[in-house]
Amino acid sequence: YLMWIDCRHTGLSSDELTARLLDEGHLRVNSGSIYGKAGEGFLRLNIACPRSTLDEGLMRLCRTLRQFGR
């Protein structure tokens, strides 16, 4: 029930992405950097939740990533 999301295209570190998602998208994810060097540039998202919660979280994720992921 975990997703690894490749966000290397944004040019931001996993920690920067995690902070911005929390601040701007009100979405809490795990920074890939806590899982070692290979996790840098990735986010870990727990999807073990009701479908409505997942839908809302994914919309927030997409909306926030679009702001700086071009």
All heavy atoms as a GROMACS GRO file, in nm:
protein
  554
    1TYR      N    1   0.082  -0.119   0.000
    1TYR     CA    2   0.000   0.000   0.000
    1TYR      C    3   0.086   0.126   0.000
    1TYR      O    4   0.048   0.227   0.054
    1TYR     CB    5  -0.092   0.000   0.120
    1TYR     CG    6  -0.195  -0.110   0.114
    1TYR    CD1    7  -0.161  -0.242   0.097
    1TYR    CD2    8  -0.329  -0.079   0.126
    1TYR    CE1    9  -0.257  -0.341   0.092
    1TYR    CE2   10  -0.426  -0.177   0.123
    1TYR     CZ   11  -0.388  -0.308   0.105
    1TYR     OH   12  -0.484  -0.405   0.100
    2LEU      N   13   0.203   0.114  -0.057
    2LEU     CA   14   0.294   0.228  -0.066
    2LEU      C   15   0.328   0.255  -0.211
    2LEU      O   16   0.346   0.163  -0.290
    2LEU     CB   17   0.423   0.201   0.013
    2LEU     CG   18   0.404   0.176   0.162
    2LEU    CD1   19   0.534   0.128   0.224
    2LEU    CD2   20   0.356   0.301   0.232
    3MET      N   21   0.338   0.382  -0.246
    3MET     CA   22   0.377   0.421  -0.381
    3MET      C   23   0.508   0.497  -0.373
    3MET      O   24   0.527   0.580  -0.285
    3MET     CB   25   0.272   0.515  -0.442
    3MET     CG   26   0.141   0.451  -0.472
    3MET     SD   27   0.021   0.570  -0.538
    3MET     CE   28   0.102   0.626  -0.686
    4TRP      N   29   0.596   0.468  -0.466
    4TRP     CA   30   0.718   0.546  -0.483
    4TRP      C   31   0.697   0.633  -0.604
    4TRP      O   32   0.669   0.584  -0.713
    4TRP     CB   33   0.838   0.454  -0.503
    4TRP     CG   34   0.884   0.394  -0.375
    4TRP    CD1   35   0.845   0.274  -0.322
    4TRP    CD2   36   0.973   0.452  -0.281
    4TRP    NE1   37   0.906   0.255  -0.201
    4TRP    CE2   38   0.986   0.362  -0.174
    4TRP    CE3   39   1.045   0.571  -0.277
    4TRP    CZ2   40   1.067   0.387  -0.064
    4TRP    CZ3   41   1.126   0.596  -0.168
    4TRP    CH2   42   1.137   0.504  -0.063
    5ILE      N   43   0.709   0.764  -0.586
    5ILE     CA   44   0.684   0.859  -0.693
    5ILE      C   45   0.815   0.925  -0.733
    5ILE      O   46   0.883   0.986  -0.650
    5ILE     CB   47   0.582   0.965  -0.648
    5ILE    CG1   48   0.453   0.895  -0.601
    5ILE    CG2   49   0.554   1.064  -0.759
    5ILE    CD1   50   0.357   0.986  -0.530
    6ASP      N   51   0.850   0.911  -0.858
    6ASP     CA   52   0.973   0.968  -0.913
    6ASP      C   53   0.949   1.116  -0.942
    6ASP      O   54   0.871   1.151  -1.030
    6ASP     CB   55   1.012   0.894  -1.040
    6ASP     CG   56   1.144   0.940  -1.098
    6ASP    OD1   57   1.198   1.044  -1.054
    6ASP    OD2   58   1.194   0.870  -1.188
    7CYS      N   59   1.017   1.202  -0.869
    7CYS     CA   60   1.002   1.347  -0.885
    7CYS      C   61   1.133   1.413  -0.923
    7CYS      O   62   1.150   1.534  -0.905
    7CYS     CB   63   0.948   1.408  -0.756
    7CYS     SG   64   0.783   1.353  -0.712
    8ARG      N   65   1.224   1.336  -0.977
    8ARG     CA   66   1.355   1.392  -1.012
    8ARG      C   67   1.344   1.501  -1.117
    8ARG      O   68   1.428   1.590  -1.122
    8ARG     CB   69   1.448   1.281  -1.059
    8ARG     CG   70   1.484   1.184  -0.944
    8ARG     CD   71   1.566   1.069  -0.991
    8ARG     NE   72   1.480   0.980  -1.070
    8ARG     CZ   73   1.521   0.869  -1.127
    8ARG    NH1   74   1.646   0.830  -1.115
    8ARG    NH2   75   1.436   0.795  -1.196
    9HIS      N   76   1.241   1.497  -1.200
    9HIS     CA   77   1.223   1.598  -1.305
    9HIS      C   78   1.201   1.739  -1.249
    9HIS      O   79   1.218   1.836  -1.321
    9HIS     CB   80   1.107   1.559  -1.396
    9HIS     CG   81   0.974   1.568  -1.330
    9HIS    ND1   82   0.927   1.472  -1.242
    9HIS    CD2   83   0.879   1.665  -1.334
    9HIS    CE1   84   0.809   1.508  -1.198
    9HIS    NE2   85   0.777   1.624  -1.252
   10THR      N   86   1.164   1.750  -1.124
   10THR     CA   87   1.138   1.882  -1.066
   10THR      C   88   1.266   1.959  -1.037
   10THR      O   89   1.262   2.081  -1.025
   10THR     CB   90   1.059   1.870  -0.934
   10THR    OG1   91   1.138   1.805  -0.836
   10THR    CG2   92   0.927   1.798  -0.955
   11GLY      N   93   1.378   1.889  -1.023
   11GLY     CA   94   1.503   1.955  -0.989
   11GLY      C   95   1.516   1.989  -0.842
   11GLY      O   96   1.613   2.051  -0.801
   12LEU      N   97   1.420   1.948  -0.761
   12LEU     CA   98   1.423   1.974  -0.617
   12LEU      C   99   1.461   1.846  -0.543
   12LEU      O  100   1.435   1.736  -0.591
   12LEU     CB  101   1.285   2.020  -0.568
   12LEU     CG  102   1.232   2.149  -0.629
   12LEU    CD1  103   1.088   2.172  -0.582
   12LEU    CD2  104   1.318   2.267  -0.592
   13SER      N  105   1.520   1.862  -0.427
   13SER     CA  106   1.554   1.745  -0.346
   13SER      C  107   1.426   1.685  -0.288
   13SER      O  108   1.321   1.752  -0.281
   13SER     CB  109   1.649   1.783  -0.232
   13SER     OG  110   1.580   1.857  -0.133
   14SER      N  111   1.434   1.563  -0.244
   14SER     CA  112   1.319   1.498  -0.180
   14SER      C  113   1.273   1.576  -0.058
   14SER      O  114   1.153   1.590  -0.034
   14SER     CB  115   1.355   1.355  -0.138
   14SER     OG  116   1.378   1.276  -0.250
   15ASP      N  117   1.368   1.627   0.019
   15ASP     CA  118   1.333   1.704   0.138
   15ASP      C  119   1.262   1.834   0.101
   15ASP      O  120   1.166   1.874   0.167
   15ASP     CB  121   1.456   1.733   0.222
   15ASP     CG  122   1.514   1.608   0.287
   15ASP    OD1  123   1.441   1.507   0.300
   15ASP    OD2  124   1.633   1.611   0.324
   16GLU      N  125   1.309   1.902  -0.005
   16GLU     CA  126   1.243   2.025  -0.050
   16GLU      C  127   1.100   1.995  -0.098
   16GLU      O  128   1.007   2.068  -0.066
   16GLU     CB  129   1.322   2.090  -0.163
   16GLU     CG  130   1.455   2.149  -0.119
   16GLU     CD  131   1.541   2.192  -0.237
   16GLU    OE1  132   1.546   2.119  -0.338
   16GLU    OE2  133   1.603   2.299  -0.224
   17LEU      N  134   1.086   1.888  -0.173
   17LEU     CA  135   0.954   1.849  -0.222
   17LEU      C  136   0.859   1.818  -0.107
   17LEU      O  137   0.744   1.861  -0.106
   17LEU     CB  138   0.965   1.726  -0.312
   17LEU     CG  139   1.016   1.750  -0.452
   17LEU    CD1  140   1.052   1.617  -0.517
   17LEU    CD2  141   0.913   1.823  -0.534
   18THR      N  142   0.908   1.742  -0.011
   18THR     CA  143   0.827   1.704   0.104
   18THR      C  144   0.779   1.828   0.179
   18THR      O  145   0.662   1.839   0.216
   18THR     CB  146   0.906   1.612   0.198
   18THR    OG1  147   0.944   1.495   0.124
   18THR    CG2  148   0.827   1.570   0.319
   19ALA      N  149   0.869   1.923   0.201
   19ALA     CA  150   0.834   2.046   0.273
   19ALA      C  151   0.732   2.128   0.194
   19ALA      O  152   0.634   2.179   0.251
   19ALA     CB  153   0.959   2.129   0.300
   20ARG      N  154   0.751   2.139   0.064
   20ARG     CA  155   0.658   2.218  -0.018
   20ARG      C  156   0.521   2.151  -0.027
   20ARG      O  157   0.418   2.219  -0.027
   20ARG     CB  158   0.718   2.244  -0.155
   20ARG     CG  159   0.832   2.345  -0.146
   20ARG     CD  160   0.890   2.380  -0.277
   20ARG     NE  161   0.795   2.458  -0.358
   20ARG     CZ  162   0.829   2.516  -0.472
   20ARG    NH1  163   0.953   2.506  -0.518
   20ARG    NH2  164   0.739   2.582  -0.542
   21LEU      N  165   0.519   2.019  -0.037
   21LEU     CA  166   0.391   1.950  -0.041
   21LEU      C  167   0.313   1.970   0.089
   21LEU      O  168   0.191   1.986   0.087
   21LEU     CB  169   0.410   1.801  -0.070
   21LEU     CG  170   0.442   1.768  -0.214
   21LEU    CD1  171   0.488   1.623  -0.227
   21LEU    CD2  172   0.322   1.795  -0.304
   22LEU      N  173   0.385   1.972   0.199
   22LEU     CA  174   0.319   1.996   0.327
   22LEU      C  175   0.270   2.141   0.337
   22LEU      O  176   0.155   2.167   0.371
   22LEU     CB  177   0.412   1.963   0.443
   22LEU     CG  178   0.354   1.977   0.583
   22LEU    CD1  179   0.231   1.889   0.601
   22LEU    CD2  180   0.460   1.941   0.688
   23ASP      N  181   0.358   2.236   0.302
   23ASP     CA  182   0.324   2.378   0.314
   23ASP      C  183   0.219   2.422   0.212
   23ASP      O  184   0.126   2.493   0.247
   23ASP     CB  185   0.449   2.465   0.295
   23ASP     CG  186   0.548   2.450   0.408
   23ASP    OD1  187   0.510   2.402   0.517
   23ASP    OD2  188   0.666   2.487   0.388
   24GLU      N  189   0.236   2.382   0.087
   24GLU     CA  190   0.151   2.433  -0.020
   24GLU      C  191   0.031   2.342  -0.050
   24GLU      O  192  -0.075   2.390  -0.088
   24GLU     CB  193   0.233   2.454  -0.147
   24GLU     CG  194   0.343   2.557  -0.129
   24GLU     CD  195   0.437   2.564  -0.247
   24GLU    OE1  196   0.399   2.523  -0.359
   24GLU    OE2  197   0.551   2.610  -0.227
   25GLY      N  198   0.051   2.211  -0.037
   25GLY     CA  199  -0.055   2.118  -0.071
   25GLY      C  200  -0.124   2.056   0.048
   25GLY      O  201  -0.219   1.981   0.032
   26HIS      N  202  -0.072   2.086   0.168
   26HIS     CA  203  -0.127   2.028   0.291
   26HIS      C  204  -0.134   1.875   0.280
   26HIS      O  205  -0.234   1.812   0.314
   26HIS     CB  206  -0.264   2.087   0.324
   26HIS     CG  207  -0.262   2.236   0.325
   26HIS    ND1  208  -0.201   2.308   0.425
   26HIS    CD2  209  -0.309   2.328   0.237
   26HIS    CE1  210  -0.212   2.437   0.399
   26HIS    NE2  211  -0.276   2.451   0.285
   27LEU      N  212  -0.023   1.820   0.229
   27LEU     CA  213  -0.013   1.676   0.205
   27LEU      C  214   0.116   1.626   0.270
   27LEU      O  215   0.224   1.677   0.242
   27LEU     CB  216  -0.010   1.650   0.054
   27LEU     CG  217  -0.009   1.506   0.009
   27LEU    CD1  218  -0.139   1.436   0.047
   27LEU    CD2  219   0.012   1.500  -0.142
   28ARG      N  220   0.104   1.527   0.356
   28ARG     CA  221   0.221   1.472   0.424
   28ARG      C  222   0.264   1.343   0.353
   28ARG      O  223   0.185   1.249   0.341
   28ARG     CB  224   0.190   1.442   0.570
   28ARG     CG  225   0.313   1.403   0.650
   28ARG     CD  226   0.281   1.384   0.796
   28ARG     NE  227   0.223   1.502   0.857
   28ARG     CZ  228   0.292   1.604   0.909
   28ARG    NH1  229   0.423   1.602   0.904
   28ARG    NH2  230   0.230   1.705   0.965
   29VAL      N  231   0.389   1.344   0.305
   29VAL     CA  232   0.449   1.228   0.240
   29VAL      C  233   0.585   1.204   0.304
   29VAL      O  234   0.637   1.289   0.376
   29VAL     CB  235   0.464   1.249   0.087
   29VAL    CG1  236   0.329   1.268   0.020
   29VAL    CG2  237   0.556   1.366   0.056
   30ASN      N  238   0.645   1.090   0.274
   30ASN     CA  239   0.780   1.061   0.322
   30ASN      C  240   0.882   1.100   0.216
   30ASN      O  241   0.866   1.065   0.099
   30ASN     CB  242   0.798   0.913   0.354
   30ASN     CG  243   0.712   0.868   0.469
   30ASN    OD1  244   0.616   0.797   0.449
   30ASN    ND2  245   0.745   0.911   0.589
   31SER      N  246   0.985   1.169   0.259
   31SER     CA  247   1.094   1.204   0.169
   31SER      C  248   1.174   1.079   0.137
   31SER      O  249   1.210   1.002   0.227
   31SER     CB  250   1.185   1.308   0.237
   31SER     OG  251   1.299   1.330   0.158
   32GLY      N  252   1.204   1.058   0.011
   32GLY     CA  253   1.283   0.942  -0.028
   32GLY      C  254   1.422   0.941   0.033
   32GLY      O  255   1.482   0.835   0.050
   33SER      N  256   1.473   1.058   0.069
   33SER     CA  257   1.609   1.066   0.123
   33SER      C  258   1.625   0.990   0.254
   33SER      O  259   1.736   0.949   0.288
   33SER     CB  260   1.650   1.212   0.142
   33SER     OG  261   1.572   1.273   0.242
   34ILE      N  262   1.516   0.969   0.327
   34ILE     CA  263   1.529   0.896   0.454
   34ILE      C  264   1.555   0.747   0.431
   34ILE      O  265   1.587   0.675   0.524
   34ILE     CB  266   1.408   0.916   0.548
   34ILE    CG1  267   1.280   0.859   0.490
   34ILE    CG2  268   1.391   1.063   0.582
   34ILE    CD1  269   1.162   0.864   0.586
   35TYR      N  270   1.544   0.704   0.306
   35TYR     CA  271   1.569   0.564   0.272
   35TYR      C  272   1.705   0.544   0.205
   35TYR      O  273   1.730   0.441   0.146
   35TYR     CB  274   1.456   0.511   0.182
   35TYR     CG  275   1.323   0.523   0.252
   35TYR    CD1  276   1.238   0.630   0.227
   35TYR    CD2  277   1.286   0.431   0.349
   35TYR    CE1  278   1.119   0.643   0.295
   35TYR    CE2  279   1.166   0.443   0.417
   35TYR     CZ  280   1.084   0.550   0.390
   35TYR     OH  281   0.965   0.563   0.458
   36GLY      N  282   1.790   0.645   0.215
   36GLY     CA  283   1.925   0.634   0.161
   36GLY      C  284   1.941   0.709   0.030
   36GLY      O  285   1.847   0.769  -0.023
   37LYS      N  286   2.061   0.703  -0.022
   37LYS     CA  287   2.098   0.776  -0.144
   37LYS      C  288   2.008   0.739  -0.263
   37LYS      O  289   1.970   0.825  -0.343
   37LYS     CB  290   2.244   0.749  -0.179
   37LYS     CG  291   2.295   0.831  -0.292
   37LYS     CD  292   2.443   0.806  -0.316
   37LYS     CE  293   2.491   0.887  -0.435
   37LYS     NZ  294   2.632   0.864  -0.460
   38ALA      N  295   1.972   0.614  -0.275
   38ALA     CA  296   1.889   0.569  -0.387
   38ALA      C  297   1.748   0.627  -0.382
   38ALA      O  298   1.680   0.634  -0.484
   38ALA     CB  299   1.882   0.417  -0.390
   39GLY      N  300   1.704   0.673  -0.265
   39GLY     CA  301   1.571   0.729  -0.252
   39GLY      C  302   1.562   0.877  -0.286
   39GLY      O  303   1.452   0.932  -0.297
   40GLU      N  304   1.678   0.941  -0.304
   40GLU     CA  305   1.678   1.084  -0.336
   40GLU      C  306   1.605   1.110  -0.468
   40GLU      O  307   1.627   1.040  -0.566
   40GLU     CB  308   1.820   1.138  -0.343
   40GLU     CG  309   1.828   1.287  -0.368
   40GLU     CD  310   1.747   1.370  -0.269
   40GLU    OE1  311   1.764   1.351  -0.147
   40GLU    OE2  312   1.666   1.452  -0.314
   41GLY      N  313   1.517   1.210  -0.466
   41GLY     CA  314   1.439   1.244  -0.584
   41GLY      C  315   1.305   1.173  -0.590
   41GLY      O  316   1.227   1.195  -0.682
   42PHE      N  317   1.279   1.089  -0.491
   42PHE     CA  318   1.153   1.016  -0.485
   42PHE      C  319   1.074   1.055  -0.360
   42PHE      O  320   1.131   1.102  -0.262
   42PHE     CB  321   1.179   0.864  -0.481
   42PHE     CG  322   1.235   0.809  -0.609
   42PHE    CD1  323   1.370   0.817  -0.634
   42PHE    CD2  324   1.151   0.751  -0.702
   42PHE    CE1  325   1.422   0.767  -0.753
   42PHE    CE2  326   1.202   0.700  -0.820
   42PHE     CZ  327   1.338   0.708  -0.846
   43LEU      N  328   0.945   1.033  -0.366
   43LEU     CA  329   0.857   1.048  -0.252
   43LEU      C  330   0.789   0.916  -0.227
   43LEU      O  331   0.764   0.840  -0.320
   43LEU     CB  332   0.749   1.153  -0.280
   43LEU     CG  333   0.795   1.292  -0.316
   43LEU    CD1  334   0.675   1.379  -0.353
   43LEU    CD2  335   0.871   1.354  -0.201
   44ARG      N  336   0.761   0.887  -0.100
   44ARG     CA  337   0.685   0.766  -0.068
   44ARG      C  338   0.550   0.810  -0.016
   44ARG      O  339   0.539   0.892   0.075
   44ARG     CB  340   0.758   0.684   0.038
   44ARG     CG  341   0.693   0.546   0.054
   44ARG     CD  342   0.763   0.466   0.159
   44ARG     NE  343   0.707   0.507   0.289
   44ARG     CZ  344   0.707   0.431   0.396
   44ARG    NH1  345   0.761   0.311   0.394
   44ARG    NH2  346   0.655   0.474   0.509
   45LEU      N  347   0.446   0.754  -0.075
   45LEU     CA  348   0.309   0.789  -0.041
   45LEU      C  349   0.237   0.664   0.006
   45LEU      O  350   0.234   0.563  -0.063
   45LEU     CB  351   0.239   0.847  -0.165
   45LEU     CG  352   0.094   0.889  -0.150
   45LEU    CD1  353   0.081   1.007  -0.055
   45LEU    CD2  354   0.038   0.926  -0.286
   46ASN      N  355   0.179   0.673   0.125
   46ASN     CA  356   0.100   0.563   0.180
   46ASN      C  357  -0.042   0.577   0.126
   46ASN      O  358  -0.106   0.679   0.144
   46ASN     CB  359   0.100   0.570   0.332
   46ASN     CG  360   0.032   0.451   0.396
   46ASN    OD1  361  -0.064   0.398   0.343
   46ASN    ND2  362   0.081   0.412   0.511
   47ILE      N  363  -0.090   0.473   0.058
   47ILE     CA  364  -0.224   0.479  -0.002
   47ILE      C  365  -0.323   0.386   0.069
   47ILE      O  366  -0.429   0.356   0.015
   47ILE     CB  367  -0.219   0.451  -0.153
   47ILE    CG1  368  -0.164   0.313  -0.183
   47ILE    CG2  369  -0.138   0.559  -0.224
   47ILE    CD1  370  -0.178   0.272  -0.328
   48ALA      N  371  -0.290   0.343   0.189
   48ALA     CA  372  -0.379   0.257   0.268
   48ALA      C  373  -0.479   0.345   0.342
   48ALA      O  374  -0.463   0.376   0.459
   48ALA     CB  375  -0.298   0.172   0.365
   49CYS      N  376  -0.580   0.390   0.268
   49CYS     CA  377  -0.680   0.481   0.323
   49CYS      C  378  -0.808   0.468   0.240
   49CYS      O  379  -0.806   0.407   0.134
   49CYS     CB  380  -0.628   0.625   0.321
   49CYS     SG  381  -0.586   0.686   0.158
   50PRO      N  382  -0.915   0.528   0.285
   50PRO     CA  383  -1.038   0.524   0.205
   50PRO      C  384  -1.018   0.590   0.068
   50PRO      O  385  -0.938   0.683   0.054
   50PRO     CB  386  -1.138   0.604   0.289
   50PRO     CG  387  -1.086   0.597   0.428
   50PRO     CD  388  -0.936   0.593   0.415
   51ARG      N  389  -1.092   0.544  -0.030
   51ARG     CA  390  -1.078   0.593  -0.167
   51ARG      C  391  -1.097   0.745  -0.175
   51ARG      O  392  -1.026   0.814  -0.247
   51ARG     CB  393  -1.179   0.522  -0.258
   51ARG     CG  394  -1.179   0.567  -0.401
   51ARG     CD  395  -1.049   0.528  -0.469
   51ARG     NE  396  -1.042   0.573  -0.604
   51ARG     CZ  397  -1.059   0.495  -0.710
   51ARG    NH1  398  -1.082   0.367  -0.694
   51ARG    NH2  399  -1.050   0.544  -0.830
   52SER      N  400  -1.191   0.798  -0.101
   52SER     CA  401  -1.216   0.943  -0.104
   52SER      C  402  -1.095   1.021  -0.053
   52SER      O  403  -1.061   1.127  -0.108
   52SER     CB  404  -1.340   0.979  -0.023
   52SER     OG  405  -1.324   0.940   0.112
   53THR      N  406  -1.028   0.970   0.049
   53THR     CA  407  -0.908   1.034   0.102
   53THR      C  408  -0.796   1.026   0.000
   53THR      O  409  -0.724   1.124  -0.021
   53THR     CB  410  -0.866   0.965   0.234
   53THR    OG1  411  -0.974   0.973   0.327
   53THR    CG2  412  -0.743   1.031   0.294
   54LEU      N  413  -0.780   0.912  -0.063
   54LEU     CA  414  -0.678   0.894  -0.166
   54LEU      C  415  -0.702   0.988  -0.283
   54LEU      O  416  -0.609   1.055  -0.331
   54LEU     CB  417  -0.674   0.749  -0.213
   54LEU     CG  418  -0.573   0.717  -0.322
   54LEU    CD1  419  -0.431   0.750  -0.278
   54LEU    CD2  420  -0.586   0.570  -0.361
   55ASP      N  421  -0.825   0.998  -0.330
   55ASP     CA  422  -0.858   1.087  -0.441
   55ASP      C  423  -0.821   1.232  -0.408
   55ASP      O  424  -0.760   1.302  -0.489
   55ASP     CB  425  -1.007   1.080  -0.476
   55ASP     CG  426  -1.046   0.951  -0.544
   55ASP    OD1  427  -0.957   0.878  -0.594
   55ASP    OD2  428  -1.168   0.921  -0.548
   56GLU      N  429  -0.858   1.276  -0.290
   56GLU     CA  430  -0.827   1.412  -0.248
   56GLU      C  431  -0.676   1.434  -0.240
   56GLU      O  432  -0.624   1.536  -0.285
   56GLU     CB  433  -0.893   1.443  -0.113
   56GLU     CG  434  -0.858   1.578  -0.055
   56GLU     CD  435  -0.907   1.695  -0.138
   56GLU    OE1  436  -1.006   1.682  -0.211
   56GLU    OE2  437  -0.843   1.803  -0.130
   57GLY      N  438  -0.605   1.340  -0.180
   57GLY     CA  439  -0.460   1.352  -0.168
   57GLY      C  440  -0.389   1.355  -0.303
   57GLY      O  441  -0.297   1.434  -0.324
   58LEU      N  442  -0.434   1.272  -0.396
   58LEU     CA  443  -0.372   1.270  -0.529
   58LEU      C  444  -0.401   1.399  -0.605
   58LEU      O  445  -0.314   1.449  -0.678
   58LEU     CB  446  -0.420   1.148  -0.608
   58LEU     CG  447  -0.368   1.014  -0.557
   58LEU    CD1  448  -0.432   0.900  -0.635
   58LEU    CD2  449  -0.217   1.006  -0.563
   59MET      N  450  -0.518   1.456  -0.586
   59MET     CA  451  -0.547   1.585  -0.649
   59MET      C  452  -0.456   1.694  -0.592
   59MET      O  453  -0.402   1.775  -0.666
   59MET     CB  454  -0.694   1.622  -0.630
   59MET     CG  455  -0.786   1.543  -0.718
   59MET     SD  456  -0.958   1.599  -0.728
   59MET     CE  457  -0.999   1.651  -0.565
   60ARG      N  458  -0.436   1.693  -0.462
   60ARG     CA  459  -0.345   1.791  -0.400
   60ARG      C  460  -0.202   1.771  -0.449
   60ARG      O  461  -0.131   1.868  -0.476
   60ARG     CB  462  -0.347   1.778  -0.248
   60ARG     CG  463  -0.474   1.823  -0.185
   60ARG     CD  464  -0.463   1.809  -0.036
   60ARG     NE  465  -0.591   1.824   0.028
   60ARG     CZ  466  -0.608   1.824   0.159
   60ARG    NH1  467  -0.504   1.809   0.239
   60ARG    NH2  468  -0.728   1.837   0.210
   61LEU      N  469  -0.160   1.645  -0.459
   61LEU     CA  470  -0.025   1.615  -0.507
   61LEU      C  471  -0.005   1.668  -0.649
   61LEU      O  472   0.092   1.740  -0.676
   61LEU     CB  473   0.000   1.464  -0.502
   61LEU     CG  474   0.132   1.415  -0.556
   61LEU    CD1  475   0.246   1.457  -0.464
   61LEU    CD2  476   0.130   1.264  -0.570
   62CYS      N  477  -0.095   1.636  -0.737
   62CYS     CA  478  -0.085   1.681  -0.877
   62CYS      C  479  -0.088   1.832  -0.888
   62CYS      O  480  -0.008   1.892  -0.960
   62CYS     CB  481  -0.197   1.621  -0.960
   62CYS     SG  482  -0.179   1.445  -0.987
   63ARG      N  483  -0.179   1.895  -0.816
   63ARG     CA  484  -0.193   2.040  -0.821
   63ARG      C  485  -0.064   2.108  -0.774
   63ARG      O  486  -0.017   2.204  -0.836
   63ARG     CB  487  -0.311   2.082  -0.734
   63ARG     CG  488  -0.351   2.226  -0.745
   63ARG     CD  489  -0.476   2.259  -0.665
   63ARG     NE  490  -0.501   2.161  -0.559
   63ARG     CZ  491  -0.619   2.111  -0.528
   63ARG    NH1  492  -0.727   2.149  -0.589
   63ARG    NH2  493  -0.633   2.023  -0.432
   64THR      N  494  -0.005   2.058  -0.667
   64THR     CA  495   0.116   2.118  -0.612
   64THR      C  496   0.235   2.091  -0.703
   64THR      O  497   0.315   2.183  -0.730
   64THR     CB  498   0.143   2.066  -0.470
   64THR    OG1  499   0.028   2.089  -0.390
   64THR    CG2  500   0.262   2.137  -0.407
   65LEU      N  501   0.250   1.969  -0.752
   65LEU     CA  502   0.363   1.938  -0.839
   65LEU      C  503   0.358   2.017  -0.969
   65LEU      O  504   0.462   2.054  -1.024
   65LEU     CB  505   0.369   1.788  -0.869
   65LEU     CG  506   0.412   1.697  -0.754
   65LEU    CD1  507   0.407   1.552  -0.796
   65LEU    CD2  508   0.553   1.734  -0.706
   66ARG      N  509   0.240   2.045  -1.020
   66ARG     CA  510   0.227   2.123  -1.144
   66ARG      C  511   0.285   2.264  -1.127
   66ARG      O  512   0.331   2.323  -1.223
   66ARG     CB  513   0.081   2.135  -1.186
   66ARG     CG  514   0.038   2.025  -1.276
   66ARG     CD  515  -0.098   2.054  -1.337
   66ARG     NE  516  -0.175   1.931  -1.331
   66ARG     CZ  517  -0.285   1.910  -1.263
   66ARG    NH1  518  -0.338   2.008  -1.193
   66ARG    NH2  519  -0.343   1.794  -1.263
   67GLN      N  520   0.281   2.316  -1.007
   67GLN     CA  521   0.330   2.452  -0.982
   67GLN      C  522   0.481   2.465  -1.004
   67GLN      O  523   0.528   2.570  -1.043
   67GLN     CB  524   0.298   2.496  -0.839
   67GLN     CG  525   0.152   2.513  -0.812
   67GLN     CD  526   0.126   2.548  -0.667
   67GLN    OE1  527   0.216   2.588  -0.594
   67GLN    NE2  528   0.002   2.531  -0.624
   68PHE      N  529   0.555   2.359  -0.979
   68PHE     CA  530   0.701   2.371  -0.991
   68PHE      C  531   0.765   2.254  -1.064
   68PHE      O  532   0.887   2.243  -1.069
   68PHE     CB  533   0.766   2.387  -0.854
   68PHE     CG  534   0.724   2.284  -0.751
   68PHE    CD1  535   0.793   2.165  -0.740
   68PHE    CD2  536   0.620   2.309  -0.667
   68PHE    CE1  537   0.756   2.071  -0.646
   68PHE    CE2  538   0.583   2.215  -0.572
   68PHE     CZ  539   0.650   2.096  -0.563
   69GLY      N  540   0.686   2.168  -1.125
   69GLY     CA  541   0.742   2.051  -1.190
   69GLY      C  542   0.747   2.057  -1.341
   69GLY      O  543   0.756   1.958  -1.409
   70ARG      N  544   0.742   2.172  -1.397
   70ARG     CA  545   0.744   2.184  -1.543
   70ARG      C  546   0.882   2.161  -1.598
   70ARG      O  547   0.978   2.194  -1.552
   70ARG     CB  548   0.695   2.323  -1.585
   70ARG     CG  549   0.552   2.347  -1.540
   70ARG     CD  550   0.494   2.466  -1.614
   70ARG     NE  551   0.375   2.521  -1.561
   70ARG     CZ  552   0.259   2.462  -1.543
   70ARG    NH1  553   0.248   2.335  -1.568
   70ARG    NH2  554   0.154   2.524  -1.498
   0.00000   0.00000   0.00000
